[in-house]
Amino acid sequence: MAADVHVFILWSRAQPHADRIVADLRQKFELLDARRVTWPTRRFAENLQRFYGFGLAESVDKAFESGSGPFLVYVVRDPAPSYEPRAHSSGMRPANVKAYDSKQLYREWAGGGFCVHATTDVAEAERDVALLFQRPLRSFVETPSVGCSSRRAIERRLSVRAPLLARLARRLLFRARLERPRNRATIRETSPRRGDESS
């Protein structure tokens, strides 16, 4: 069977467990993409309704339960997927065993509830990728793995690089100022009236 691509979302209430979850994701899957996504607070329930396709009252409950702050999205590849029937809200249906079981495990680690989302079949993954990234799922199929191990590792790299980039920018600006031609007046005119200063 061809490789599967799946999406895992850690809603804001699950993020204290992000390092543990990402370490486990990296052991089970190939990590293709990792992003932090922010939805406007006033539109969060509406976005959840579009994402999950259920009624507004349920999406408000979901927002309260899972958090309505920025969330983390991980796109992973399962190079050797295996499908078996698993329980869903709509009944038993085939699911990627590794993705489904990982989702249940991460929910336990995060204290129960639904603060971790994961796709468990290709159709669901296609839909989630289109909604979150506005790109087709196939665009991830040949994507090389990401070399970062966790959200904190990404943040550490950015925090280390930011001062270096800022120093480099300051140097370039300083050099540009030195090399810029000086726009000073080179012509001095004498005033026709005696006692006036020249300009």
N, C-alpha and C positions, 0 to 999 in steps of 0.2 A: 504494500500500500504506500502511496506517495506521502511525503511529509505533510503534517498538519500545522497550520499557524493558528494560534489562539491569543486571546486578550485576557489579561488579569487586571482588575481595577481594585485598588485599595482606597476605599472612601476614607474621608478624613479621620473617622474614629478608629480605623484599623492601622493608621500610620505609626503609632508607637511600636508596632510589631514588624515594620517594613524591613529592617535588616535581616531578621530571621526568615521572613517569607522570601525575600530576594535570594538569600543564600540557598534556600531549598529549591527555588525556581531554577537557579543556575545548575544545581545538581541533576535536576530532572529534564530540563529543556535547554535549548539554545536561546539565549536572550538576544532579541533583534532590535528592540527599541525600548526606551524608558523615558517617560515624559511626566511633567507636573502640569495638570490642567486646572484652570480656574474658570468656573461659571459664575456669572453675576448672581449675588444672593437673591435678588428679587425674581430672577428667572430660574432658580435652581429646581423648584418643584415642577415647573413647566418642562424643563429639559429632561428631568427624570421621567416624566410622563411620556415624552417622545422616545426616550431611550428604552424604557421597559414596555411601553405600550399599555399601561393600565391607567385607571381613573385618578383624578386629582387628589381625592381624599387619601388614597393609598400612597401616592407619591409624596404627600406631605408627611405621612407616617414614616415612609422610607427615608426622607431627608432628615427627620428628627432622629431616627434610629442609627443611620449610617454617617450622619454629619453632612453639613452643607458647605464645608470649606474646600480649599483646593484638594485635589485627589491625584493619586499616582496611577499611571497606566503603564503596563508592561506588555509588550508583544513578544511572544515566544514561539519557537518552532519545536514540534515533536517529530524527530526524524523517523520514528518507527511507531506510528499510532496503532492502538488497539481499541476496537469498539465492542462494547457490551451493553445490554439494557440497563438503564439506571432510572431512578424515580425523578420525575420533574413535576412541576405544578400541573401540567396537562396529562400526566400519567407516565407509564414506562415507555422509554424510547431509547434508541442507540445513542451512546455518548462516548467520547474519547475517555477511556478509563483513567488515564494519568491526569488529565485536566479536571475531570469531575472529582476524583478522589482528593486531588490537591486543593481544590476549592473548599471542599468540606473540612479538610484539615486546617486550612488557614482561617476559616470561620471559627473553628474551635480555639485556635491560638489567640484570635482577636476577641474572645469572650462570648462567642455565639452570635446569633442574629445574622443579618445579611450585609455586614459592612465590607465583605469581600465579594466581588463579582468575577465570574470567569465564563468564557464561552466553552461549550462542550461538544459542539459539532461545527462543521464547516459553514453551514448556512448562517448560524448565529455569529460566527467570527466575521463573515463577510459583512453582515449588517452592522456590527459594532465598529469595525474598521471604517466603513463608509461614514457612519455617524460621527465618529471621533476625529478621524483624520482626513475625510473627504478624498479618499483614494481607494483603489480596489485592493482586495486581499492579495491578489496575485503579485502586487508590487512588493510584498514582503517575502515572497517565496524564495527568491534568489538573494535576499539581503544578507550580508555577512553578519556574524554575531557581534554583539557589543562587548567591548573589553572591560566594562566597569562591573564591580561586584555589588554595589548597593547605592541607595540614594545618598547616604553620607559620603561615600567615596566620590560620587559625582560632585557633591557640594564642596568637598575638600579640594578637589582638582580646580574647580572654578575659583574658590577663594584664594588658592595659591597663585593661579594665573592672573587674576584680576590686578593685583598690585604690579606684577611684571608688565602687563599690558599698559597700565596707567603710566609707569615709568617710561616705557618705550614711546608712548604717545607724547609725553612731556618733552623727551629728547628730540623727537621729530619736529615738534612745534618750535622748540628753541632753535634747532638747526635751520628751520625754514625762515625764522625771523632774522637770523644772521645773514642768510643768503639772499634775502629779499632786497631789491634795490631801494635805496633810500630816496624818498620823494621829497627832497628838500629843494628850496628855490636856489638856483645857481646864478640867476641874473639879478644884479643890483641896479636899481635905477636911482638917479639923483633927482631930487625935487628941484623944479625950476625956481622956487623961491628960496631966498637966502634964509638960513636959520632953521629950515625944515629938515627933519631927519630923513635919511634915505630909507626907502622901503626894503 
